[in-house]
Amino acid sequence: MDKESIKGAGQKIKGKIEEVAGKVLGDKELELQGKADQLGGAVRSAVGEAKDTIKDAIKDAKKI
């Protein structure tokens, strides 16, 4: 698992906490920030997964 995937997962969790806190407190700005963090985390996770896929493809190519 790539570091970006781990960081992305953490960012998504942080964003969800912010979103829920914003809803509970009635703070729309915090809620929106949480949603933005979740989206950023999802992108970061996708980048990490892409890196893993590329690394695996390179390893497989070297076996040939």
trRosetta pair geometry for C-beta under 8 A, 3 or more apart (Angstrom, degrees):
i j d omega theta_ij theta_ji phi_ij phi_ji
1 5 5.2 -108 -176 72 91 138
1 6 6.3 96 134 -49 117 95
1 48 7.3 26 -180 159 70 124
1 52 6.9 -26 -123 -86 33 138
2 5 4.8 103 64 -2 80 101
2 6 7.5 -150 99 -1 47 85
2 48 3.7 -171 79 -161 118 88
2 49 7.3 -141 27 -56 122 27
2 51 4.6 89 -96 78 159 125
2 52 5.2 -129 -26 -52 109 92
2 55 8.0 158 -74 0 109 138
3 6 5.7 -57 -155 38 39 111
3 7 6.1 35 151 -17 72 107
3 48 6.9 -146 69 -118 38 118
4 7 5.7 -54 -142 41 33 110
4 8 6.0 38 155 -24 65 107
4 44 5.3 -143 -179 176 88 80
4 45 7.1 174 132 -99 81 24
4 47 5.0 -79 152 93 150 100
4 48 3.3 -168 84 -72 92 96
4 51 6.4 105 31 12 130 139
5 8 5.7 -54 -147 35 27 114
5 9 6.5 30 154 -21 62 103
5 44 7.7 173 -93 130 24 78
5 45 5.1 63 -135 -140 61 66
5 48 3.1 -155 -45 115 73 149
5 49 6.0 96 -91 -51 116 67
5 52 7.2 11 -35 -28 138 127
6 9 5.8 -52 -151 32 31 111
6 10 6.6 29 151 -16 63 106
6 48 7.3 165 5 -134 56 164
7 10 5.7 -56 -152 38 34 113
7 11 6.3 35 151 -21 67 107
7 41 7.9 -145 126 -131 61 77
7 44 5.7 -87 97 156 95 139
7 48 7.6 158 40 -58 87 137
8 11 5.6 -54 -146 36 32 112
8 12 6.4 34 154 -21 65 103
8 40 7.9 -148 -132 126 77 60
8 41 4.6 125 -172 -172 62 63
8 42 6.7 125 -178 -75 115 10
8 43 7.2 -153 -127 71 120 44
8 44 3.3 -175 -88 93 98 97
8 45 3.2 -162 114 -51 148 71
8 46 7.5 168 -141 6 165 54
8 47 7.5 159 -60 40 137 90
8 48 6.0 -139 3 3 129 128
9 12 5.7 -52 -150 33 32 112
9 13 6.6 31 152 -18 64 104
9 41 6.7 126 -74 -179 10 115
9 45 6.1 90 -52 -91 67 119
10 13 5.7 -54 -151 35 33 110
10 14 6.3 34 152 -18 66 106
10 41 7.2 -153 71 -128 44 121
11 14 5.6 -51 -146 37 33 114
11 15 6.2 36 153 -21 64 106
11 37 5.6 -142 174 177 85 87
11 38 7.6 170 129 -99 79 27
11 40 5.7 -88 153 98 140 96
11 41 3.3 -174 91 -88 98 100
11 44 6.0 73 32 35 144 145
12 15 5.6 -54 -148 36 30 114
12 16 6.5 33 153 -21 64 103
12 37 7.4 169 -102 130 27 81
12 38 5.1 63 -138 -136 68 65
12 41 3.4 -161 -51 112 71 149
12 42 6.3 87 -88 -53 118 68
12 45 7.2 -4 -29 -30 129 132
13 16 5.8 -53 -150 32 32 111
13 17 6.6 32 152 -18 64 104
13 41 7.7 168 7 -142 53 166
14 17 5.8 -56 -154 35 31 112
14 18 6.4 30 151 -17 65 107
14 34 7.9 -147 127 -131 60 75
14 37 5.6 -89 97 155 95 144
14 41 7.5 157 43 -64 91 138
15 18 5.6 -55 -148 38 33 111
15 19 6.2 36 154 -23 67 105
15 33 7.8 -144 -132 127 77 60
15 34 4.6 125 -174 -171 61 59
15 35 6.7 128 177 -75 113 9
15 36 7.1 -150 -131 70 121 45
15 37 3.0 -171 -87 90 102 99
15 38 3.5 -161 112 -48 145 69
15 39 7.6 179 -154 9 165 54
15 40 7.4 158 -66 43 140 92
15 41 5.9 -139 0 -2 131 129
16 19 5.6 -50 -146 34 32 114
16 20 6.4 28 157 -15 65 105
16 34 6.6 117 -86 -180 9 112
16 38 6.1 86 -55 -87 69 118
17 20 6.0 -57 -148 39 28 106
17 21 6.1 28 155 -18 64 110
17 34 7.0 -149 71 -128 44 120
18 21 5.7 -56 -143 40 29 111
18 22 6.1 33 156 -23 64 107
18 30 5.6 -137 -178 174 88 83
18 31 7.4 174 136 -104 77 25
18 33 5.6 -83 154 95 142 94
18 34 3.1 -172 92 -85 94 98
18 37 6.1 79 35 28 141 141
19 22 5.7 -57 -151 34 27 113
19 23 6.6 27 152 -18 63 104
19 30 7.9 179 -96 131 25 74
19 31 5.3 63 -144 -149 57 62
19 34 3.1 -159 -50 114 67 141
19 35 5.6 92 -96 -53 119 68
19 38 6.9 -3 -33 -27 134 129
20 23 5.7 -53 -150 34 33 111
20 24 6.3 31 153 -17 67 107
20 34 7.3 -169 6 -168 52 166
21 24 5.8 -56 -146 39 31 110
21 25 5.9 12 161 -3 67 115
21 27 7.4 -16 124 48 78 120
21 30 6.0 -75 97 144 96 134
21 31 8.0 -157 76 -77 59 64
21 34 7.3 155 41 -65 88 142
22 25 6.2 -65 -137 50 25 98
22 26 7.9 -104 170 72 54 8
22 27 4.6 -102 -140 78 71 85
22 28 6.7 95 175 -111 115 11
22 29 7.2 -150 -133 71 124 42
22 30 3.4 -174 -91 94 102 91
22 31 2.9 -161 114 -55 140 69
22 32 7.3 -163 -179 4 167 51
22 33 7.3 154 -64 41 143 88
22 34 5.8 -147 2 0 128 128
23 26 7.7 24 -179 -72 26 34
23 31 5.6 95 -52 -103 65 122
25 30 6.8 22 62 52 127 147
27 30 4.0 37 111 19 120 115
27 31 6.4 158 93 -17 65 86
28 31 5.4 -57 -147 39 34 116
28 32 6.2 32 157 -18 68 106
29 32 5.9 -55 -147 38 28 108
29 33 6.3 32 152 -21 63 106
30 33 5.5 -51 -145 35 32 114
30 34 6.4 38 152 -23 63 103
31 34 5.7 -54 -155 32 30 115
31 35 6.7 28 150 -17 63 103
32 35 5.6 -50 -149 35 37 111
32 36 6.3 38 151 -19 66 104
33 36 5.6 -54 -149 37 33 113
33 37 6.3 35 151 -20 65 105
34 37 5.7 -53 -147 35 31 111
34 38 6.5 34 153 -21 64 103
35 38 5.6 -51 -151 32 33 114
35 39 6.6 33 151 -18 64 104
36 39 5.7 -54 -151 36 33 111
36 40 6.3 34 151 -18 66 106
37 40 5.5 -53 -145 39 33 113
37 41 6.2 37 153 -22 65 106
38 41 5.6 -54 -149 36 30 114
38 42 6.5 33 152 -22 63 103
39 42 5.6 -51 -150 32 33 113
39 43 6.6 32 151 -17 64 103
40 43 5.7 -53 -151 35 33 111
40 44 6.3 33 152 -19 66 107
41 44 5.5 -53 -144 38 32 113
41 45 6.3 35 155 -21 65 104
42 45 5.7 -52 -148 35 30 112
42 46 6.5 33 152 -20 63 105
43 46 5.6 -55 -152 34 32 113
43 47 6.5 34 150 -21 65 103
44 47 5.7 -51 -151 32 33 113
44 48 6.6 34 150 -18 63 104
45 48 5.6 -55 -152 36 34 113
45 49 6.4 33 151 -19 67 104
46 49 5.6 -52 -147 36 33 111
46 50 6.4 36 152 -21 65 104
47 50 5.6 -53 -150 34 31 113
47 51 6.5 35 150 -21 64 103
48 51 5.6 -51 -151 32 33 113
48 52 6.6 35 151 -19 64 103
49 52 5.5 -51 -151 34 35 114
49 53 6.4 37 150 -21 65 104
50 53 5.6 -52 -149 34 33 114
50 54 6.4 33 152 -18 65 105
51 54 5.8 -56 -149 36 31 110
51 55 6.3 31 154 -19 66 106
52 55 5.7 -55 -146 37 30 111
52 56 6.3 30 155 -18 65 107
53 56 5.8 -56 -149 37 29 111
53 57 6.3 30 153 -20 64 107
54 57 5.6 -54 -148 35 31 112
54 58 6.4 32 153 -20 65 104
55 58 5.8 -55 -150 34 31 111
55 59 6.5 32 152 -19 65 105
56 59 5.7 -53 -149 35 33 112
56 60 6.3 31 153 -18 66 106
57 60 5.7 -54 -147 38 31 111
57 61 6.2 34 153 -22 64 107
58 61 5.6 -53 -146 35 31 113
58 62 6.5 33 154 -22 63 104
59 62 5.9 -56 -153 32 30 111
59 63 7.0 36 149 -26 61 102
60 63 5.7 -51 -159 24 36 116
60 64 7.4 39 148 -26 62 99
61 64 5.9 -49 -162 20 40 114
